[in-house]
Every structure is written in structure tokens, then in C-alpha cells.
Amino acid sequence: MTDRTVLITGTSSGIGLAAAVGAARAGWKVVATMRDPRKADALLKAAAEAGVSDAVQVKRLDVTDAESVTACVAEVVAEHGRLDAVVNNAGAGHLGTVEQDDMSAVRRAMEVNYFGVVEVTRAALPHLRATRGRLVTVTSVGGVIGQPFNEAYCAAKFAVEGFMESLAPVAASVGVDVSVVEPGAVASEFVAALGVDIPALVAAAGPYAPALQAYIARTQQSFGNAQTPAEAAAAVIDALTAERPPFRIQTSAWARDFTATKLADRDGSAVQSLMTAWVEGEELGG
């Protein structure tokens, strides 16, 4: 697989960084993209430590900028002669509830987490058709089950799941495999990058403060048992290398059990009961 090229978005940290290194170790030529290539030091260090520096190329790609996406994909094909796979990983979290949210923040969450995925996918598909390649998108368990105070983020991830689920049979008809990877809690800079002042957020939450405090406490507890980025990225590598990758891949037993709640919940009551417990401060189970 040494002649195969994969483009991965959002590789400056977390799952994207680990996936870039993992793909290179699996024999892929990796084009590791990020909005600001000046933040590539951690990736380049990890690639060097893994002995795959020669297989990792850093390029600028801002998924919210159509010109940036088009230019990057064109450069990759011009330089490598082919594009065999794309991993849509770039994303941004958002914590808030609709009554108190600024609409610009809601739109930003959709731009990064949904429209950015669509933009990259649209630009890449002609080249993936040519190579009968693969399209892998990192979504979230939050793309299956809506979670308190994550309305904008989960809405975007739901949209990605619906988009990819709808696209998959169409893409398969022209030889392109489509998969979504659904991590649960992952210990990475993604969480820190939210940049949320928790005390200030709670102080401003008004009638939502008790529910927000309970949700934050539960979330902090769950991230204490989070997967590492490398553990989550292993599912991405599986999607790239499996002979026949499944459409939906969870990255852990917890993520499989959690999403199963929704996938077997015909009337929605199981999910609503579970999420109510999250905002009422009940103990984290499982």
C-alpha cells in the first residue's frame, strides 16, 4: 500500500495527529492538513519518533474556506498523481443551550463540523472515484445521541451522519467506500480547545445552572476514563485498511453500548431517560 495517498484534515492534535502517524506506519503516503501549519510541530515530532517522517507531508487546509479546500486537493493530486482516501477529522466543539447561545456560534459549529466535511468530500470525490478509494469521516457518539448543552455540536454531527449514510450507497455505486467513525470521550486537546470558562458559564446560565453543573460534573468524570487519541485513531486506520470496511465504526466498547441505546430505541424513551439522568446529577454508570 506504499503507493497510496490519504489526505487527513485536522491533524495538529488529537485523533487527527494520531491517525496521520498511524496511517503512515500502515504504509500510506499521508498528506496531513491543518488550518495553521505553524502548529505542525507536535505532528512532525510524533512522525519522527515513529520513524515515518518521510511519509508525512503537511499542507494548509481550512475546511471552512472553499478556495483552500479546492487548492489543497488539487495540489495533492498534482504532486502525488492520485488520491486514494480522505479522512474528514477537522472539527470544533461548542458548549451552550439555544436560549442563551449566540447564533453566530451556532452557525460556526455547523460550518466547521458539517459544511466543512461536505466541502472536502465534494472536492475529493472525483479523485476517489478514479482510484476506487475510501472516504472516512470522524463523527462522534454525539452524532447518534443528542447530548445536553451540545445542541449545536450534536446537530452538526447528526447532519454529518445523515449526509454520509445517504451518500454511502451512491458512492459505493461508483466504487468508493464510505465509513463513519464514532468516538466517545477522547483525552485530547479538542476538549481544552473549547476555551470555556466553566465558572463564568455556570454563573451566566440562570435557570439552566443546576442542569449545567450536573452535566459538567458528569462529563469531567467520563473524561477521566477517556480513550487516548491513538486508541480512537486505530478505528480510522481499520477503516482505511479493512478489505470491506463497515459503514459505522465505534472506537470502544463504551461507544458501542452507548450508541446501541439509540439504535434500538424505537420511541426515544431510552435516550431521553439516559440524558435526563445526566442533567439530574445521577452517578455515571457502565
C-alpha positions in Angstrom: 0.0 0.0 0.0 3.1 2.2 -0.2 1.9 4.0 -3.3 -1.5 5.0 -1.8 -2.1 8.6 -0.7 -4.5 9.7 2.0 -5.5 13.3 2.9 -6.4 13.8 6.6 -7.9 17.0 7.9 -7.4 18.5 11.4 -4.0 16.8 12.2 -2.4 19.3 14.5 -3.5 17.4 17.6 -5.7 14.6 18.9 -7.3 11.9 16.7 -6.1 13.6 13.5 -2.5 13.6 14.6 -2.6 10.0 15.8 -4.4 9.0 12.6 -1.8 10.7 10.4 1.1 8.8 12.2 -0.9 5.6 12.2 -1.7 5.7 8.5 2.0 6.4 7.7 3.0 3.4 9.8 0.5 1.3 7.9 2.2 2.3 4.6 0.2 5.2 3.3 1.6 8.4 2.0 -0.1 10.9 4.3 -1.0 14.5 3.5 -1.6 15.9 6.9 -3.6 19.1 6.7 -4.4 21.8 9.3 -5.7 25.3 9.3 -2.4 26.7 10.6 0.7 24.7 9.5 2.7 26.6 12.1 1.1 24.2 14.6 2.6 21.2 13.0 5.4 20.7 15.5 3.7 18.0 17.6 2.7 16.0 14.5 6.2 16.2 13.0 7.8 15.2 16.3 5.4 12.2 16.6 6.1 11.2 13.0 9.9 11.4 13.6 9.6 9.3 16.8 7.6 6.7 14.8 10.2 6.7 12.0 7.7 7.8 9.3 8.7 11.4 8.7 9.3 10.7 5.0 5.7 9.5 4.6 4.1 12.6 6.2 3.6 15.9 4.3 2.0 18.9 6.0 -0.3 21.2 4.0 -2.6 24.0 4.8 -6.3 23.4 4.5 -9.1 25.3 6.2 -12.3 23.3 5.8 -14.4 26.5 6.1 -12.7 28.1 3.1 -13.8 26.6 -0.2 -10.8 28.0 -2.1 -8.4 26.5 0.5 -10.1 23.1 0.1 -10.1 23.1 -3.7 -6.5 24.3 -3.9 -5.2 21.7 -1.4 -7.0 18.8 -3.1 -5.7 19.9 -6.5 -2.1 20.2 -5.1 -2.2 16.7 -3.7 -3.4 15.1 -6.9 -0.8 17.2 -8.9 2.0 16.2 -6.6 1.1 12.5 -5.9 -0.8 11.7 -9.1 -3.7 10.2 -7.2 -5.9 10.4 -4.1 -6.9 7.1 -2.6 -8.5 8.1 0.6 -9.8 11.1 2.6 -10.3 11.3 6.4 -12.6 14.1 7.5 -11.4 14.7 11.0 -11.3 18.5 11.5 -13.9 19.7 14.0 -14.7 22.1 16.8 -16.8 21.7 20.0 -19.4 24.1 21.3 -21.0 24.1 24.7 -24.2 26.0 25.2 -28.0 26.0 25.0 -30.2 27.6 22.5 -31.9 30.2 24.6 -28.6 31.7 25.7 -26.4 30.9 22.6 -25.2 33.5 20.1 -26.4 32.4 16.7 -23.0 33.2 15.2 -21.6 30.5 17.4 -24.2 28.0 16.3 -23.5 28.8 12.7 -19.8 28.4 13.3 -20.3 24.9 14.8 -22.2 24.0 11.6 -19.6 25.5 9.3 -16.7 23.6 10.8 -18.3 20.3 11.7 -20.8 19.9 8.8 -20.3 22.2 5.9 -16.5 21.7 6.1 -17.0 17.9 5.8 -19.3 18.4 2.8 -16.8 20.8 1.1 -13.9 18.4 1.4 -16.0 15.4 0.4 -17.3 17.3 -2.7 -13.8 18.3 -3.8 -12.3 14.8 -3.2 -15.0 12.5 -4.8 -13.9 12.8 -8.4 -10.4 11.6 -7.4 -11.7 8.9 -5.1 -13.8 7.6 -8.0 -10.8 7.4 -10.1 -8.9 5.2 -7.6 -12.0 3.4 -6.2 -10.9 4.9 -2.9 -12.2 5.4 0.6 -13.9 8.2 2.5 -13.7 8.1 6.2 -15.3 10.7 8.5 -14.8 11.1 12.2 -18.1 11.9 13.7 -19.0 11.3 17.4 -21.3 9.3 19.5 -22.9 12.8 19.7 -23.9 12.2 16.0 -26.1 9.4 17.2 -27.4 10.6 20.6 -28.1 14.2 21.3 -26.4 15.4 24.5 -27.3 18.2 26.9 -25.7 21.6 26.2 -24.3 20.2 23.0 -27.2 21.2 20.8 -25.2 22.9 18.0 -22.4 20.4 18.1 -24.7 17.4 18.1 -26.9 18.9 15.4 -23.8 19.2 13.1 -22.7 15.7 13.9 -26.2 14.4 13.3 -26.1 16.2 9.9 -22.8 14.5 9.1 -24.1 11.1 9.9 -27.2 11.6 7.8 -25.2 13.0 4.9 -22.7 10.1 4.9 -25.4 7.5 5.5 -27.2 8.9 2.4 -24.1 9.2 0.4 -22.7 5.7 1.1 -24.8 3.7 -1.3 -24.4 6.3 -4.0 -20.6 6.4 -3.6 -20.5 2.6 -3.5 -22.1 2.5 -6.9 -19.0 4.2 -8.3 -16.5 2.2 -6.2 -16.0 4.5 -3.2 -16.3 3.0 0.3 -17.8 5.4 2.9 -17.4 4.9 6.7 -18.1 7.0 9.8 -16.0 6.6 13.0 -17.8 7.4 16.2 -15.5 8.1 19.2 -16.8 8.6 22.7 -14.7 10.6 25.2 -11.2 11.1 24.0 -8.5 12.7 26.1 -7.2 15.3 23.6 -6.7 19.0 23.1 -10.1 19.1 21.5 -11.7 19.4 25.0 -9.2 22.1 26.1 -9.7 23.9 22.8 -13.3 24.7 23.7 -11.8 27.6 25.7 -14.8 27.6 28.1 -14.6 29.5 31.4 -16.7 27.0 33.3 -17.4 29.2 36.4 -18.4 32.1 34.2 -20.6 29.8 32.0 -22.4 28.5 35.1 -22.8 31.9 36.6 -24.5 33.1 33.4 -26.7 30.1 33.0 -29.5 31.4 35.1 -32.3 28.8 35.3 -30.2 26.3 33.5 -27.3 26.4 36.1 -28.3 23.3 38.1 -28.6 21.2 34.9 -25.3 22.6 33.5 -23.4 21.9 36.8 -24.7 18.4 36.8 -23.8 17.9 33.1 -20.2 19.3 33.6 -19.6 17.1 36.7 -20.7 14.0 34.7 -18.6 15.0 31.7 -15.5 15.6 33.8 -15.9 12.2 35.3 -16.3 10.5 31.9 -13.2 12.2 30.5 -11.3 10.7 33.5 -11.7 7.3 31.7 -11.4 8.6 28.2 -9.6 6.8 25.3 -6.3 8.1 24.1 -6.3 9.7 20.7 -4.2 6.7 19.4 -6.8 4.3 20.6 -9.6 6.2 18.9 -7.4 6.6 15.7 -7.0 2.9 15.5 -10.6 2.7 14.2 -9.7 5.2 11.5 -6.8 3.0 10.3 -9.0 0.0 10.4 -11.5 1.8 8.1 -8.6 2.6 5.7 -7.1 -0.9 5.6 -10.0 -3.4 6.0 -10.9 -5.3 3.0 -14.6 -4.4 3.4 -15.0 -1.7 6.0 -18.4 -1.3 7.7 -20.3 1.9 7.4 -20.4 2.7 11.1 -17.5 2.0 13.5 -17.4 2.9 17.2 -14.0 3.3 18.8 -14.6 1.5 22.1 -16.9 -0.9 23.9 -18.5 2.0 25.7 -19.2 3.8 22.5 -20.8 0.7 21.0 -23.0 0.2 24.1 -23.9 3.9 24.2 -24.9 4.2 20.5 -26.8 0.9 20.8 -29.2 2.7 23.2 -30.3 4.9 20.3 -30.2 2.4 17.5 -32.5 0.1 19.4 -34.7 2.9 20.9 -37.8 2.9 18.7 -39.8 5.5 20.6 -36.9 7.6 22.0 -37.7 6.9 25.7 -34.4 5.1 26.5 -32.3 8.0 25.2 -34.5 10.6 27.0 -34.2 8.7 30.3 -30.4 8.5 30.0 -30.0 12.1 29.1 -32.3 13.2 31.9 -30.1 11.4 34.3 -27.1 13.3 33.0 -28.6 16.7 33.9 -30.1 15.5 37.2 -26.7 14.5 38.6 -27.1 10.8 38.8 -24.0 8.6 39.0 -22.1 7.7 35.8 -22.8 4.1 35.1 -21.2 1.4 33.0 
